[in-house]
Amino acid sequence: MSDSRQPQESSDQELSSLRSRSSHDSDDSLTALELSGRAAPTTRHRGRSFSISSFGFERDLLPLSASLSEPDEVRSSVIGEKNIGLINGVALVAGAQIGSGIFSSPGVVVANTGSVGASLIVWLLSGLLGWTGASSYAELGSAIPLNGGAQAYLAYSYGPLVSYLFAWTAISALKPGANAVISLIFGEYLNRIIWHATRSDVSPDEIPHWAIQLTAIGAVSLITFMCVITRSLGTRIAVVFTSVKILSLMSITLLGIIQLARGRATTSFTTSVFDGTSTSPSAYALAFYSGLWAFDGWDQANYVGGEVSEPEKNIPRVIHFSMMTVTLLFFLANISYFVVLDKSTVGLSNTVALDFGRALFGPVGGSVFAFMVAFSCFGALNGSFFTAGRLIYVAGREGYLPALFGRLHPTRKTPLNAMLLQASITIAFILLGGGFRSLINFTVVASWAFFFLTVLGVVILRIKEPTLERPYRTWITTPLIFCAVRVCPFVWAGS
């Protein structure tokens, strides 16, 4: 019996040591939420060891390459500098969320819900549902402050096999698929600006698809270069992009308020906002698909948990502040869209922001708002690439991928090989992915299974390891609500 407890006691000491190296003062308000002790749990007997950014399993199915027993020169190659603070973290998460969704999804949502009021409710509920997932991730991130995000949490909750499946799925499909969607939307909007500047009579359908793809590939290449040139450039750029994107959404809200104050609101608000509300469950499933996709990105801070300063304190703060800000901005922006554009116009449009600008300021306004969307997509792509590279890096260190992907550039200390792999797969999706709508359906549905398992891990760890140190605790109902609601759209879609 003593032999079976020894690996567990050692592993708890290692995790406690890891956490103490980046912990904040014991009287911090978030620390006060942690009431459990440090005693070794009696329900776990799986040996595990921890390094700064990756798990090691001593007796499990898959060989992992990083553990505390490694030489110092190996462990020093881990991305371990705590160079992401509260502001950089918020910029990373909010920047990933404020991408193309809020500028393209409102039409899909209102077309399926049938009314302005129902569509606004879907947007609000999508934000709240995203928050339940984000709050669950905040608990996991504070308890397990490692790079890799869901990969690390799944390994800790279910073992290396589930983590291995997630790593391969995320690296080969989820991350590059989502990045391909963002880059293609960037390419479409930027080409609209260029083509309309040279030919005012050109329609969106006349823009050659190869031009959009070439622009998307150029954006991916530039983002990759920025993420590997220096360790902190990606987060510094994220602050700039996020600031501009928040100002853009605030300007949309302000313009809507001005129009409303001048009595120039469209029929969207002069008649009952619930006129035409759909009663089809499958229609609401499609509406929620688009709404949830627009909020996607709330998990980005968890992929760089090993680089966040004071992660026990800052990861929950980053996630909550980002979700509150983005949900409010998205809700107000949708109201402004309906103030300026009627319901039918919004429902038929995939470029709502462009139509919004054109309705207020003519062709020049359309071009300005098209540039805002392109800029927003580029910023979201930057945040997504930054975190995707860390996921590949951790997978390389754990032995899920060849070891070369778990190495850093010798002088710049950035995951060069991981970023190049991510760029290559993303470009393949751009060229062969089957178009914008196909990529969205694929990435949303495929990601939900792992979101479900990861958030369910909060409940599992509460039962299996009640004494695990948790500097931040969410309400237990939060992960339960997330998991229950995540199943509903699939049930509705089949009805």
N, C-alpha and C positions, 0 to 999 in steps of 0.2 A: 504493500500500500504506500509506503514512504517513497518508493521509486516512482510511482505514478504521479505523486504530488510535486516532486522536485522540479520537473520542467515547467509546470504551471506557476510555481512560486517564483522561479527565475524569470519567466516571461513577464509577470506582473511587476517585478522590480525593474525590468528593462523599460516597460512602457511608462512606469512612474518616473524613471530617470529621464526618459525622453521628454515627458511633459514638463518636468521641473526645470529643464534647461530653457524653456520659453514661457514659463508661467508668469502670471502677474501676482501682485500682492494678495495675500490670503484674505484680506478684508474687502476685496473688490465685490461690488454688488452682484456680479455674475457668479463669482465663486460662492457667494452665500446661497446660491440655488443648489449647490452640490452638498448633499447631506450624507452621502454614503461614505463608508470607510474604504480602507485599502486592503482588507483581508482577501486572501485568495479565494475565489469562488470554488465551491465544492462540486459544481455540476460540469466543469470543463476539465478534460484530461488530455486535450490535444496540445502537444508541445508546439510552441511558436516562439520566434525571436523577432526582434524589431531592429531595423536600422533607421536612419533619419527619414528616408523616403520610401522604404519598401519593406514588405513583410518577408519573413523567412519561416518556413515550416520544416521542422526537423524530421518528421516521420510521415509525411503526407504523400500525395500522389504525384506531385509535380516538382521537379528540381528547380530551386530558386537560387539566384546567384548572389544575393546580398544578405548578409546577416551581421550581427555584432561581432562575430568571430573573425571577420575579414580583417586584413591588415589595414593600418591607418591610411596608407596611400590610396587604397581602394575606396574606403569610406569617405575620404576627403573629396572624391569626385562627385559626391551626391550634391544635387542642387539644394544647399542648405542655408544660404544667406537669407536672413529675415528682412528682405527689402520691399515687402508689400505691406503697407500700412492700411489704415482705415480708408483714407481718401482713394488710394490706388485700388484697393479692393472693391470699393463701391463703383469706381469707374470701370473696373473690369466686368463686374456683374451687370450693372445697368447698361453699360456699353454693349454687352452681348445681347441683352434683351431688346433694347431699342434698335432694332435692325430694320428689316423689310416688312415685318408682320403688321405693325400698326399702320403702315402706309399702303398695304395691299389686301389685308384680311377683312377690313370692315365690310366690303362689298359681299364677300362670301357669307359672312355672319348674318347680315340683314336679309340677304336673298333666301336664306334657309329658315330664319325665324319668322319672316313675313312682316315684322313691325319694328318701329324704332324702339319702343319700350322694351320689347323682348330682346332685341339685340344688345341694348345697354345692360340688361340684366345678365346676359351671357358673358359680356365683357367683365362685369364686376365679379361674377362667380368664377370665371377663369382666373382672375387675379387672386381671389381668395383660395382657390384650389392650388394654384402655384405656391401661395404662401404656406399652405399646410405641408407641401413637399419640401419647401425651402427651410421651414422651421425644423422639420425632421432631419434634414441634412445638417443643419446647424448643430444639433445635438451630436450627431455622428462626427462632425468635423472638430468639435471641441474635445470630444473624448478620444478621437484617433486623429491627431493633427499631422497627417502625412500627405505627401503628394500622391496623386492618382485618383482621388475622389472615390466614386462608386467602386472602382477596382479594389481599393484597400478595404472598404467597408464590407463588400461582398465576401472577400477572403476571410475577414474576421468573423463574419456572421455565419457563413455557410461552408467555408473551406475553400481551398485553392481551385477546385474544379469549376465552380460557378464563377469565380473571379477570372479564371482563364477564358471561359466562354464569353464573358462580358468584354474582356480586353480585346479578344479577336473580333467580336462583333462591332465594338465601338471603333476600333482602329481600321477595320476593313470596310465598314459600311456606315455606321451612324454618324461619326464625326465628319468624314469626307463627304457623305451625302448631304448633310446640313450645310457644310461649307460650300458645296457646289450650288445649292439653292441660292444662298446669299450672293455668291459671286455672279451667278447668272442674272439675278435681279439687278445687281450693280451694273453689269454689262448692258442690260436692256435700257435702263434709265440713262446711263451715260451716252449710249448711242442715240437715244431719242434727242438729247440735247444737241449732239453733233449734227445729226441728220436734219433736224429742224432748223438749225442755224444755216445750213447750206441749201436746203430745199424745204421751203415753208409748206408745200403741198403734200409732203410725204406722209403716209399713214404708218402706224406701228407695224402693220403686216408687211410693209415693203422693206423694212430693215432686214438685211440678210442675216440668217441665223449664225453664219460663220463669223460675222463681225461681232456679234454678242459673245460668242464663245471665245474669240480671240481676246476681247476686252476682259472677260472673266479670268482667263489664264494669265493675262498680264497683272491683274489685281492679286491673284494667288502668288505669283512670283515675287511681286513687290512686298507683300506681307511677309512671306517667308524670309526674304532678305532682312527686313526690319527686325524680325524676331530672333535672328541668329547673329546680328551684328554686335549686339551687346545685351547683357542680361536684363537690364532695367529699361531698355528703350521701349519694349512692348507695353509696359505698364504706364510709362510716361506719356506715350502716344494715346493710350486709352483715356487718360484724364482729359486730353485736349478734345478728342473725338466725342467723348461722353458729354462734355460741357456744351459743345456746339449742338449735339442732338437734343439735349434737354432744352436749350434755348429755342431750338426749332419747334419742338412740341409746345413750349410755352407761347411761342408766337402764334401758332395755330389756334390755341385756346383763346389768346387775347383778341385775335381777329374775329373769332366767333362771338365773343362777348360784345365787341363793338357793333357787329352786325345786328345782334339781338337787341342791344340798347337803342339802335337807330330804327328799330321796327322793321327790319328787312329779313326776318327769318322766313325760310321756305315753308311750304305746306307740311313739312315733317313735324313741325311743332304747332301749327295752327289748327290741326285736327287732332283727334285722340291718338296718342302715341302707341296705343295697342291695337289700332285698326289693322286687320289683316293678319293677326298673329296666327302662326302655324300651330297645328295640333299633332303634327307627325313626329314621333320619337326619332325616326331616322334622320329627319331634317335637323333636329336639335343636335344629334350626334355629329353631323357634318359641321354645324356651327361651332360646337365645342372643339372639334379638331382644329379649326382655324384659330379660335381664340387662344387655346392652350399653346399652339405653335407660336403665336405672337409673343407669349410670355416665356417661351423656352430660353434658357440661359441662366436660370436662377441657381444652378448647381456649379457655375464656373469657378467660384472661389474655392470650392472643395478640391478641385484638381490641383491647386497650388498650395494646399494647406501647409506643406513643409516649408514654404517660403513666406508665409504670413507671420508678421511680428505679433507676439502675444496671441497665438491662434485661439486659445480658449476664450479670450475676450473679444477679439476682432472678427472672427468668422461669424458668430451670431449677429454682431452689430452690422457687419457688411451685408449679410443676407436680409435682415429685417429692414434696414434703411433702404436698401435697393428695391425690395418688393413694395414697400409703402410708396416710394417715389414713383416707380414705374406704373403701378396700378392706378394711382391718381392721375398721372399724365395721360395714360391710355384712355381712361374714362372721360376725362375732359376733352381730349382730342376728338373722340367719337361724337360727343355732343356738338362740338364746333363743326364737324363735317356735316351733320344733319341741319345745322342752322343755315349753312351756306348752300348745301346741295339737297335736293329733294330725295325722298326714299328710293324712288325708281332709278335715279342717276347713280346713287351710291351702290345699289344692288347689282347694277350692270357693269360696274367698273372694277378693274384690277389695279388701277392707278389712281386711287382716291385723292391722294395728296396733290398729284398733278392737276386733276380736275378741280380741286379746291382752289389752287392758285390761279388757274385759268379763269374760273368764275369770278374771282375778285379783281384780278389785275390784267386779264387778257393773256395773249401768248407769252409775254415777258414773265408774268407771274407763273405760268405753267412751267417755263424753263427754270425759273428760280427754285420752285418746289421740287422739280425733277432732280436738280443738283443736290438739294437737301437730302432727298431719299438716297441718291447715289453715295453721298458722303456718309450717311447713316449706315448703309450696308457695308461700306469699307471699314468703318469703325467696328461694327459687329464681327466682321471677318477677322479683324486684328485680334479681338478678344478670344474668339473661338480657336484660332490657330495657336495662340499663345498657350492655352490650356491643353489643346490636343497634343501638342508636342510633349508636354509633361506626362501625359498618359502613356504615350509610346515609350518615352524614356524609362518610366517605372516598369513597364512591361518588359523592356529589354534587360533591366537590372534583375528582374525576378525570374528570368529564363523563359518567359512566354514568347519572346522574340529572340532572334540572334543577338548575341552580346554587344555587337557593334552599335545597336540602337540604344543601348544603355550607357553609352559613353558621351562625355562632353568634349567640346572643342578644347584643345590643349591650352590655348591662350584666352579665348573669349568666355570659356566656361558656360557655353550655351549648348543645348542638345541639337547639334547640327544635323546628325544623321536622322534623328527622329523627325525633325522638321522637314527634311528632304523627302522622307518616306510619306509623310502626311501630304505634302504638296503633290507628289506623284500620283497618289491614289485620288486626290481631289480632282486633279486634271483629267484623270481617266473617267471619273463620274461626269465631269462637264462635257466630255466628248461622247460618252456612251450611255449616259444615265437615263435617257428617254424623255427629257424635258422637265420643266418646272413642276407641274402638278403631280407627275408620277413620282418625282423625288420627294415632294412634301408628304404624300401618302405613305411612301415607304419609310421615311425617317421617323415620322410621328408614331406610326403603329409599332415599328420595330423597337423604338426606344422605351415605350410604355412598359413593356414586360420587365425591363431591368430597373426602371424607376420604381415599379411596384415592389420588386424583390428587395431593393435597397432600403426603401422606406419601411417595409415590413421588418427589416433587420433591426429597426429601433425597438419594436415590440419583442422580437426574439431575444435581443441582448438584455432587455429589461428583465426577462424571465431567466435566461441562462446565466447572466452575469450581473446580478443586482448590485454588487459592490464595485463594479467598474467605475472609476472616477469620471464623473460627468460634470464639468464646470458649468455647462448649460443644459437644462432639462426642458424639453417642450412638454405640453400637456399630452398625456397618453392618448387622448381622443384625436389628437392632430394626425398622427400616422394612420390611425384607423379610418378616419374620414377620407384621407387621401387614397388609401387602398380601395375603399368601398366605391368611391366616386370614379376612380380610374377604370373600374370594370363596367360602369353604366353605359358609356358611349358604345362599347362593343355590343352590349345587349340591345341598345336602342337601334344601332345600325342594322341588326339582324331582324328587327321587328317590322 
